[in-house]
Amino acid sequence: MPSGAVGRERSERILGSTLGRGGAALLAGALPALAFPAPGLWWFVYAALVPLLLLIRSAGTGRRAAIDGWLGGTGYMLAVHHWLMPSLHVFIVVLAALLGLLWAPWGLLVNRLLRGPASGSRVVTAVVVVPCGWLLIETVRSWEGLGGPWGLLGASQWQVPPALRLASVGGVWLVSLLVVAVNTALALLLTGPAARAGTVVTLVAAAVAVGSVWVWAPRPEETGTARIAVVQPGVVEGPGSVQRRFARSEELTRSLAGQDLDLVVWGESSVGVDPARRPDVTARIAALSRLVGADVLVNVDAGQTDASGRTGIFKSAVLVGPQGLTGDRYDKMRLVPFGEYIPARSALGWATSMGKAAGEDRLRGTGPVTMTLPGAHGLRFGPLVCFESAFPDMSRQLTRDGARLLVAQSSTSSFQHGWAPGQHASLGALRAAENGRPMVHATLTGVSAVYGPQGQPVGARLGTDTSGTAVYGVPLARGTTLYVRLGDWPLYGALGVLAAFCAFEGVRSVRRRDRREPVGAAASVVPAGDAGQLGSARRTEESPAESAPQ
């Protein structure tokens, strides 16, 4: 065969292998998404990362391991955010690829720790350090400007009581650490018999740790109940949809009369005008409050003026009582990139022509707010708006500010038929467990759900096809969880572990170089007369292939 044909065949074989490996990395990275709603295969997440870990382990070079990590991260981001495609179209692929770069260093870390002989110390190091690397990725991408903490691996365990107990100790971050640690141990278990003893010991230790948390971690003490009603008008489209949606919410709220309520919650964007400028709208809501005997928490998406005099579009939780506006208002602080504002609009404003990106930026609130219900024994609650229920620190701050109830107002009308509504509602269970506070997740459209102070579901959900109301006897609690007291300590612990590992590797690299330097120094001072003898000695040590003429 001509040499040119051989070269082409070899190139095609290498290209095919590279493309096949890249596709395998994308697919392997996407597998953990099956553990989230709607599939809800929560148990699968404890082995879902194993294929990606083994693929990265098999990389022959650091460059290949980094690429495998990048493609695996890209596949993961595409899978957990695929429901954004109707809004962002091809731009979601670009965003996923950019965020996937966060997994490239993790690929190097996995390859470094999982390759080679698996001694007991190596197994323990891998099971500790690899999850810390993953958690660092989750920490960085949880920044609001990079999309926020959607699809955190630990969030897939929202319906598992032991995992919720872990969340009460270290938040969703501690659950993510456990999940990746189990995956790493299973991957090592498959690499050969040398790793089995250390892996089994590690898995037993993890089980003992979870059991200890289950037994010893403080539990919130339930103290009475509050009767909370959720109003979900459902999808209303077409001309005059804002007015017709408001009218439907009024109609549903009237049906709640005589049910001895403490609070009625409407969903996100349920009011399309500023009540402070429209006394007629305020009067209609106040009349509903008098009828049902409880304050009504509405959500305004309209041009408003805040307390500091800024004028623009705010998304605000506004409390209305029997006499009208109570003065309690919370403006959403963390906005959805592209959905509610365009980052660097001057450069990325073209994104509005590709999908349902924000035509005008919303303004941000300046701080968290707690509100008090005078008719419910002074019940104090903290409102969140939509996407904010994904941020653990926000609900923790409200709890520290004295909130005994967390309320999230949401709407997923653009994603009704995807996985987003179920995933969004599931976040309420984690926030409730983390803080030892019940959480009400009320949607304009989507899935409305309520969770008790240990993350347990309360009552029945309102699904995406529901236009109606539900009344919940929400158990209240007092006391605080370890997560509320200690905060995001798993993040700081992971950073400390990674810093120690990098320092150890750096010192070991320096020592290796120091051990090699005397050999080089001795060679450099060989007398000129002995150079020929030294050269002859070196040639005799070469292999036949190396010494043969080329």
C-alpha positions as CSV (number, residue, x, y, z in Angstrom):
1,M,0.0,0.0,0.0
2,P,1.4,3.4,-0.9
3,S,2.7,5.4,2.0
4,G,0.2,8.2,1.4
5,A,-2.7,5.8,1.7
6,V,-1.3,4.4,4.9
7,G,-1.0,7.9,6.3
8,R,-4.6,8.7,5.4
9,E,-5.9,5.4,6.8
10,R,-4.0,6.1,10.1
11,S,-5.4,9.7,10.3
12,E,-8.9,8.5,9.7
13,R,-8.5,5.8,12.4
14,I,-7.2,8.4,14.9
15,L,-9.9,10.9,14.0
16,G,-12.6,8.2,14.3
17,S,-11.2,7.2,17.7
18,T,-11.1,10.8,18.9
19,L,-14.6,11.5,17.8
20,G,-15.9,8.3,19.3
21,R,-14.2,9.1,22.6
22,G,-15.5,12.6,22.6
23,G,-19.0,11.4,22.0
24,A,-18.6,8.9,24.8
25,A,-17.5,11.7,27.2
26,L,-20.5,13.8,26.3
27,L,-22.9,10.9,26.9
28,A,-21.2,9.8,30.1
29,G,-21.3,13.4,31.5
30,A,-25.1,13.6,30.7
31,L,-26.0,10.4,32.6
32,P,-26.5,12.0,36.1
33,A,-29.3,14.2,34.8
34,L,-31.5,11.0,34.9
35,A,-31.5,11.2,38.7
36,F,-33.3,14.6,38.7
37,P,-37.0,15.0,38.0
38,A,-38.8,14.2,35.7
39,P,-37.1,10.8,35.4
40,G,-36.4,10.9,39.1
41,L,-34.0,7.9,39.2
42,W,-32.4,9.2,42.4
43,W,-30.6,6.0,43.2
44,F,-28.9,6.0,39.8
45,V,-26.8,9.0,40.7
46,Y,-24.6,6.9,43.0
47,A,-23.2,5.1,39.9
48,A,-23.9,7.6,37.2
49,L,-20.4,9.2,37.2
50,V,-18.6,5.9,37.1
51,P,-18.4,5.7,33.2
52,L,-17.0,9.2,33.0
53,L,-14.5,8.5,35.8
54,L,-13.3,5.3,34.1
55,L,-13.1,7.1,30.7
56,I,-10.9,9.9,32.1
57,R,-8.8,7.3,33.9
58,S,-8.0,5.6,30.6
59,A,-6.7,8.8,29.0
60,G,-3.1,8.3,27.9
61,T,-2.1,12.0,28.4
62,G,-3.0,14.9,30.7
63,R,-4.2,16.8,27.6
64,R,-6.6,14.0,26.7
65,A,-7.8,13.7,30.4
66,A,-8.6,17.5,30.4
67,I,-10.5,17.2,27.1
68,D,-12.5,14.3,28.5
69,G,-13.3,16.3,31.6
70,W,-14.4,19.3,29.5
71,L,-16.6,17.2,27.3
72,G,-18.1,15.4,30.2
73,G,-18.9,18.7,31.9
74,T,-20.4,20.0,28.7
75,G,-22.6,17.0,28.5
76,Y,-23.7,17.4,32.1
77,M,-24.6,21.1,31.6
78,L,-26.5,20.4,28.4
79,A,-28.5,17.6,30.1
80,V,-29.5,19.5,33.2
81,H,-30.3,22.7,31.2
82,H,-31.8,21.2,28.1
83,W,-35.2,22.7,28.8
84,L,-33.7,26.2,28.0
85,M,-33.3,25.3,24.3
86,P,-36.7,26.8,23.3
87,S,-35.5,30.1,24.8
88,L,-31.8,30.2,24.0
89,H,-31.6,27.8,21.0
90,V,-28.1,27.1,19.9
91,F,-26.7,29.6,22.4
92,I,-27.3,27.0,25.1
93,V,-24.7,24.8,23.4
94,V,-22.1,27.6,23.5
95,L,-22.9,28.3,27.2
96,A,-22.6,24.7,28.1
97,A,-19.3,24.3,26.3
98,L,-17.9,27.4,28.1
99,L,-19.1,26.2,31.5
100,G,-17.8,22.7,30.7
101,L,-14.3,24.1,30.8
102,L,-14.6,24.1,34.6
103,W,-14.3,20.3,34.4
104,A,-11.0,20.3,32.5
105,P,-8.8,20.6,35.6
106,W,-11.0,18.0,37.3
107,G,-10.2,15.7,34.5
108,L,-6.5,16.1,35.2
109,L,-7.2,15.4,38.9
110,V,-9.2,12.3,38.2
111,N,-6.6,10.9,35.8
112,R,-3.8,11.6,38.3
113,L,-5.5,9.9,41.2
114,L,-7.3,6.9,39.5
115,R,-4.4,5.7,37.3
116,G,-1.7,3.5,38.5
117,P,-1.6,0.9,41.3
118,A,-4.4,1.4,43.8
119,S,-2.9,1.2,47.3
120,G,-4.9,1.8,50.4
121,S,-3.7,5.4,50.8
122,R,-4.2,6.1,47.2
123,V,-7.8,4.9,47.4
124,V,-8.5,7.1,50.4
125,T,-6.9,10.1,48.7
126,A,-8.9,9.7,45.6
127,V,-12.2,9.2,47.5
128,V,-11.6,12.4,49.4
129,V,-9.9,14.7,46.8
130,V,-12.0,13.9,43.6
131,P,-15.3,14.9,45.3
132,C,-13.6,18.1,46.6
133,G,-12.7,18.9,43.0
134,W,-16.2,18.4,41.9
135,L,-17.5,20.6,44.7
136,L,-15.2,23.4,43.7
137,I,-16.8,23.3,40.2
138,E,-20.3,23.5,41.7
139,T,-19.1,26.4,43.9
140,V,-17.8,28.4,40.9
141,R,-20.7,27.8,38.6
142,S,-23.2,28.6,41.4
143,W,-22.3,32.3,41.0
144,E,-25.4,34.1,39.6
145,G,-23.5,35.4,36.6
146,L,-22.6,31.9,35.5
147,G,-26.2,30.6,35.7
148,G,-26.5,29.9,39.4
149,P,-26.8,26.6,41.3
150,W,-29.1,24.8,39.1
151,G,-28.5,21.0,38.7
152,L,-26.2,20.6,41.7
153,L,-25.6,16.9,42.0
154,G,-26.8,16.8,45.6
155,A,-30.1,18.3,44.6
156,S,-31.0,15.0,42.9
157,Q,-31.5,13.5,46.5
158,W,-34.4,15.8,47.5
159,Q,-36.7,12.9,48.3
160,V,-34.2,10.7,50.2
161,P,-34.6,11.3,54.0
162,P,-30.9,10.4,54.9
163,A,-29.7,12.8,52.3
164,L,-32.0,15.6,53.7
165,R,-30.5,14.9,57.1
166,L,-27.1,15.5,55.6
167,A,-28.3,18.7,54.1
168,S,-29.4,19.9,57.5
169,V,-25.7,19.5,58.6
170,G,-23.8,20.8,55.5
171,G,-26.4,21.9,53.0
172,V,-26.7,20.5,49.5
173,W,-22.9,20.7,49.3
174,L,-22.4,17.9,51.7
175,V,-24.8,15.7,49.8
176,S,-22.9,16.4,46.6
177,L,-19.6,15.4,48.3
178,L,-21.2,12.1,49.4
179,V,-22.6,11.3,45.9
180,V,-19.2,11.9,44.1
181,A,-17.3,10.0,46.9
182,V,-19.5,6.9,46.3
183,N,-19.0,7.1,42.5
184,T,-15.3,7.4,43.0
185,A,-15.2,4.4,45.3
186,L,-17.2,2.3,42.8
187,A,-14.9,3.3,39.9
188,L,-11.9,2.3,41.9
189,L,-13.6,-1.0,42.8
190,L,-13.8,-1.8,39.1
191,T,-10.1,-1.1,38.4
192,G,-8.8,-4.3,40.0
193,P,-8.5,-6.4,43.1
194,A,-5.8,-4.3,44.6
195,A,-8.3,-1.5,45.3
196,R,-11.1,-3.6,46.7
197,A,-10.1,-3.7,50.4
198,G,-9.6,0.1,50.6
199,T,-12.7,0.8,48.6
200,V,-14.9,-1.4,50.8
201,V,-13.5,0.2,54.0
202,T,-14.2,3.6,52.5
203,L,-17.8,2.8,51.6
204,V,-18.4,1.3,55.1
205,A,-17.0,4.5,56.6
206,A,-19.3,6.6,54.5
207,A,-22.3,4.5,55.6
208,V,-21.3,4.9,59.2
209,A,-21.0,8.7,58.8
210,V,-24.4,9.0,57.2
211,G,-25.9,6.8,60.0
212,S,-24.3,9.0,62.6
213,V,-25.7,12.1,61.1
214,W,-29.2,10.4,61.0
215,V,-29.0,9.6,64.7
216,W,-27.1,12.6,66.2
217,A,-27.9,15.7,64.1
218,P,-30.4,18.0,65.8
219,R,-33.9,17.9,64.4
220,P,-36.3,20.9,64.3
221,E,-39.0,20.9,67.0
222,E,-42.4,21.3,65.5
223,T,-44.6,24.0,67.1
224,G,-48.0,24.3,65.7
225,T,-49.2,24.8,62.1
226,A,-50.1,27.6,59.8
227,R,-52.9,27.3,57.2
228,I,-51.4,28.5,53.9
229,A,-53.4,28.6,50.6
230,V,-51.7,28.5,47.2
231,V,-53.5,30.0,44.1
232,Q,-52.3,28.6,40.8
233,P,-54.2,30.0,37.8
234,G,-52.3,28.0,35.2
235,V,-51.2,29.0,31.7
236,V,-53.2,31.9,30.3
237,E,-52.1,33.0,26.8
238,G,-53.3,35.3,24.0
239,P,-54.4,38.9,24.0
240,G,-55.2,40.4,27.4
241,S,-53.5,37.5,29.1
242,V,-52.3,39.7,32.0
243,Q,-55.8,40.9,32.8
244,R,-57.4,37.5,32.3
245,R,-54.8,35.8,34.6
246,F,-55.5,38.4,37.3
247,A,-59.2,37.8,37.0
248,R,-58.7,34.0,37.2
249,S,-56.6,34.5,40.4
250,E,-59.4,36.6,41.9
251,E,-61.9,33.9,41.1
252,L,-59.8,31.2,42.7
253,T,-59.1,33.2,45.8
254,R,-62.8,33.9,46.3
255,S,-63.3,30.1,46.5
256,L,-61.1,30.1,49.7
257,A,-63.6,32.0,51.8
258,G,-64.4,30.5,55.2
259,Q,-61.3,28.2,55.4
260,D,-59.6,29.9,58.3
261,L,-56.4,30.9,56.5
262,D,-53.3,32.6,57.7
263,L,-51.9,33.5,54.3
264,V,-52.8,33.3,50.6
265,V,-49.9,33.0,48.1
266,W,-50.1,33.9,44.4
267,G,-47.4,33.0,42.0
268,E,-44.7,35.0,40.3
269,S,-45.8,37.8,37.9
270,S,-49.4,37.4,39.1
271,V,-49.9,41.2,39.0
272,G,-48.8,43.1,35.9
273,V,-49.1,46.7,37.2
274,D,-47.7,48.6,40.2
275,P,-50.3,48.4,43.0
276,A,-48.9,51.6,44.5
277,R,-49.9,53.5,41.3
278,R,-53.1,51.6,40.7
279,P,-55.4,52.0,43.8
280,D,-58.2,50.2,42.0
281,V,-56.0,47.0,41.7
282,T,-55.0,47.3,45.3
283,A,-58.6,47.7,46.4
284,R,-59.6,44.5,44.5
285,I,-56.8,42.5,46.3
286,A,-57.7,44.1,49.7
287,A,-61.3,43.0,49.2
288,L,-60.1,39.4,48.6
289,S,-58.1,39.7,51.8
290,R,-61.2,40.7,53.8
291,L,-63.2,38.0,52.2
292,V,-60.8,35.1,53.1
293,G,-59.7,36.6,56.4
294,A,-56.0,36.5,55.5
295,D,-53.3,38.6,53.9
296,V,-52.5,38.0,50.2
297,L,-48.9,37.8,49.0
298,V,-48.9,38.7,45.3
299,N,-46.0,39.2,42.9
300,V,-45.6,42.2,40.7
301,D,-43.7,42.3,37.5
302,A,-44.0,45.9,36.3
303,G,-42.4,49.3,36.3
304,Q,-42.0,50.5,39.9
305,T,-40.1,52.8,42.1
306,D,-38.2,51.4,45.1
307,A,-37.4,52.9,48.5
308,S,-34.2,54.5,47.2
309,G,-36.0,56.2,44.3
310,R,-34.9,53.9,41.5
311,T,-37.5,53.5,38.8
312,G,-37.6,50.5,36.4
313,I,-39.0,47.0,36.2
314,F,-38.8,45.1,39.4
315,K,-40.1,41.6,40.3
316,S,-41.5,42.1,43.8
317,A,-43.3,40.1,46.4
318,V,-45.9,42.5,47.8
319,L,-48.1,41.8,50.9
320,V,-51.7,43.1,50.8
321,G,-54.0,43.1,53.8
322,P,-57.6,44.0,54.5
323,Q,-56.8,47.7,54.5
324,G,-54.6,47.6,51.3
325,L,-50.8,47.6,51.0
326,T,-49.1,46.7,54.3
327,G,-45.8,48.3,53.3
328,D,-44.0,45.0,53.1
329,R,-42.3,44.5,49.7
330,Y,-39.3,42.4,48.6
331,D,-37.6,43.1,45.3
332,K,-35.9,40.1,43.7
333,M,-32.2,40.3,44.1
334,R,-30.8,37.5,41.9
335,L,-31.9,37.6,38.4
336,V,-31.9,34.9,35.7
337,P,-29.1,35.6,33.1
338,F,-30.7,36.2,29.7
339,G,-34.2,35.5,31.1
340,E,-34.4,38.7,33.2
341,Y,-31.3,40.6,32.1
342,I,-28.6,40.3,29.4
343,P,-25.1,40.2,30.8
344,A,-22.9,42.8,29.0
345,R,-26.0,43.8,26.9
346,S,-23.9,46.0,24.6
347,A,-21.9,42.9,23.5
348,L,-24.5,40.2,23.9
349,G,-27.7,42.0,23.1
350,W,-28.0,40.1,19.9
351,A,-29.1,37.1,22.0
352,T,-32.6,38.7,22.2
353,S,-33.1,37.9,18.5
354,M,-32.3,34.2,19.0
355,G,-34.9,33.3,21.6
356,K,-36.9,34.6,24.5
357,A,-34.2,36.6,26.1
358,A,-35.0,39.7,28.2
359,G,-35.9,42.7,26.0
360,E,-35.3,45.0,29.0
361,D,-33.2,44.4,32.1
362,R,-35.0,44.0,35.4
363,L,-33.6,45.9,38.4
364,R,-32.2,44.2,41.5
365,G,-33.4,44.5,45.0
366,T,-31.0,45.7,47.7
367,G,-31.5,43.1,50.4
368,P,-33.5,40.3,52.0
369,V,-36.8,41.1,53.7
370,T,-38.9,39.3,56.3
371,M,-42.6,40.0,56.6
372,T,-45.0,39.4,59.6
373,L,-48.6,38.3,59.6
374,P,-50.4,40.0,62.4
375,G,-53.3,37.6,62.3
376,A,-51.2,34.5,62.6
377,H,-49.7,34.9,66.0
378,G,-47.0,37.1,64.5
379,L,-45.8,34.5,62.0
380,R,-42.7,35.8,60.3
381,F,-41.9,34.6,56.8
382,G,-39.3,35.2,54.2
383,P,-40.2,35.6,50.5
384,L,-38.1,34.4,47.6
385,V,-38.8,34.9,43.9
386,C,-38.5,32.0,41.5
387,F,-34.8,31.3,40.7
388,E,-33.8,32.4,44.2
389,S,-35.0,29.2,45.7
390,A,-31.9,27.5,44.1
391,F,-29.5,29.6,46.3
392,P,-28.9,28.0,49.7
393,D,-27.4,31.1,51.2
394,M,-30.6,33.2,50.6
395,S,-33.0,31.0,52.6
396,R,-30.3,30.5,55.3
397,Q,-30.0,34.3,55.7
398,L,-33.8,34.6,55.9
399,T,-33.8,31.9,58.6
400,R,-31.1,33.8,60.5
401,D,-33.2,36.9,60.2
402,G,-36.0,35.2,62.1
403,A,-38.2,33.7,59.4
404,R,-40.3,30.7,60.5
405,L,-41.6,30.1,57.1
406,L,-40.0,30.3,53.6
407,V,-42.2,31.2,50.6
408,A,-41.0,31.0,47.0
409,Q,-43.2,32.5,44.2
410,S,-42.5,31.0,40.8
411,S,-43.7,30.6,37.2
412,T,-42.4,28.2,34.6
413,S,-44.9,29.0,31.8
414,S,-42.1,28.8,29.1
415,F,-41.1,25.3,30.2
416,Q,-44.4,23.6,31.1
417,H,-43.7,20.5,29.2
418,G,-40.1,19.8,30.2
419,W,-38.2,18.8,33.3
420,A,-37.9,22.3,34.7
421,P,-41.1,22.5,36.8
422,G,-40.5,19.3,38.7
423,Q,-36.8,20.2,39.3
424,H,-37.7,23.7,40.5
425,A,-40.4,22.4,42.9
426,S,-37.9,19.8,44.3
427,L,-35.5,22.5,45.5
428,G,-38.0,23.4,48.2
429,A,-37.4,20.2,50.0
430,L,-33.7,20.9,50.2
431,R,-34.2,24.5,51.4
432,A,-36.6,23.3,54.1
433,A,-34.3,20.6,55.3
434,E,-31.2,22.8,55.3
435,N,-32.9,25.4,57.5
436,G,-35.4,23.4,59.6
437,R,-38.1,25.7,58.2
438,P,-41.2,24.7,56.1
439,M,-41.2,26.0,52.6
440,V,-44.1,26.9,50.3
441,H,-43.4,26.8,46.6
442,A,-46.3,28.6,44.8
443,T,-46.4,28.9,41.1
444,L,-48.4,30.9,38.6
445,T,-47.8,28.0,36.3
446,G,-45.7,24.9,36.9
447,V,-45.7,22.6,40.0
448,S,-46.7,24.0,43.4
449,A,-45.6,22.1,46.5
450,V,-45.1,22.4,50.2
451,Y,-42.5,20.8,52.4
452,G,-42.2,20.5,56.2
453,P,-39.2,21.5,58.3
454,Q,-37.4,18.3,57.6
455,G,-38.0,18.4,53.8
456,Q,-40.9,16.0,54.0
457,P,-43.8,16.7,51.5
458,V,-46.9,18.2,52.9
459,G,-50.2,17.5,51.1
460,A,-50.6,17.0,47.4
461,R,-48.9,18.9,44.7
462,L,-50.5,21.0,42.1
463,G,-49.2,19.8,38.7
464,T,-48.5,21.7,35.5
465,D,-52.0,21.0,34.2
466,T,-53.8,22.4,37.2
467,S,-55.7,25.6,37.5
468,G,-56.9,25.7,41.0
469,T,-56.1,26.1,44.7
470,A,-54.8,24.1,47.6
471,V,-54.9,24.6,51.4
472,Y,-52.0,23.2,53.4
473,G,-51.6,22.7,57.2
474,V,-48.0,23.7,57.2
475,P,-46.1,22.4,60.3
476,L,-43.9,25.2,61.9
477,A,-40.7,24.6,63.8
478,R,-38.2,26.3,66.1
479,G,-34.6,25.8,66.7
480,T,-31.8,25.9,64.1
481,T,-29.9,23.3,62.1
482,L,-26.2,22.9,62.0
483,Y,-26.2,24.3,58.5
484,V,-27.8,27.5,59.7
485,R,-25.3,27.8,62.5
486,L,-22.1,26.8,60.5
487,G,-22.9,27.8,57.0
488,D,-21.1,26.5,53.9
489,W,-18.4,24.7,55.8
490,P,-18.1,21.9,53.2
491,L,-17.0,24.4,50.6
492,Y,-14.2,25.7,52.8
493,G,-13.2,22.2,53.8
494,A,-13.0,21.2,50.1
495,L,-10.9,24.2,49.3
496,G,-8.6,23.3,52.2
497,V,-8.2,19.7,51.0
498,L,-7.4,20.8,47.5
499,A,-4.9,23.3,48.7
500,A,-3.2,20.6,50.9
501,F,-3.2,18.2,48.0
502,C,-1.6,20.7,45.6
503,A,1.0,21.7,48.1
504,F,1.9,18.0,48.7
505,E,2.2,17.4,45.0
506,G,4.3,20.5,44.6
507,V,6.7,19.4,47.3
508,R,7.0,15.9,45.9
509,S,7.7,17.3,42.5
510,V,10.5,19.4,43.9
511,R,12.0,16.5,45.7
512,R,12.0,14.4,42.6
513,R,13.8,17.1,40.7
514,D,16.3,17.5,43.5
515,R,17.1,13.7,43.4
516,R,17.8,13.9,39.7
517,E,20.0,17.0,39.8
518,P,23.2,15.3,41.3
519,V,23.3,12.9,38.3
520,G,23.2,15.8,35.9
521,A,25.8,17.8,38.0
522,A,28.2,14.8,38.0
523,A,28.0,14.4,34.3
524,S,28.7,18.1,33.7
525,V,32.1,18.0,35.6
526,V,33.5,14.8,33.9
527,P,37.1,15.6,32.7
528,A,37.5,16.1,29.0
529,G,39.8,13.0,28.7
530,D,37.1,10.8,30.1
531,A,34.3,12.1,27.9
532,G,34.9,9.5,25.3
533,Q,34.8,6.7,27.8
534,L,31.6,8.0,29.3
535,G,30.0,8.2,25.8
536,S,31.1,4.6,25.1
537,A,29.5,3.5,28.4
538,R,26.3,5.3,27.6
539,R,26.1,3.7,24.1
540,T,26.5,0.2,25.6
541,E,23.4,0.8,27.7
542,E,21.2,1.8,24.8
543,S,18.8,-0.7,23.4
544,P,19.5,-2.2,19.9
545,A,16.6,-0.2,18.5
546,E,18.0,3.1,19.9
547,S,21.6,2.4,18.8
548,A,20.7,1.2,15.3
549,P,21.5,3.7,12.5
550,Q,18.5,5.5,11.2
